[in-house]
């Protein structure tokens, strides 16, 4: 039971770190207008969250590493699938006649 709970927590941690890493990557777009002064913060965010994910994956072993990496991958696939679903749900408006 304890191993299952640890795997679930590591999966959730992987999801959270992937979410934060994607958000840090979006800071590049959000702060592009002032990138000359904001690039240290942008790089700190990307390297910080990416480093946290890489360090966590490097420290873990066996099935715990697998659970963590599956959390990262699951959220990334979910996030990318939202772009595909957007095209299925949103339709072009009918032309005005």
Secondary structure, DSSP 8 states (H G I E B T S, - for coil): -HHHHHHHHHHHHHHHHHHHHHHHHHHHHHTGGGHHHHHHHHHHHHHHHHHHHHHHHHH--HHHHHHHHHHHHHHHHHHHHHHHHHHHH--------
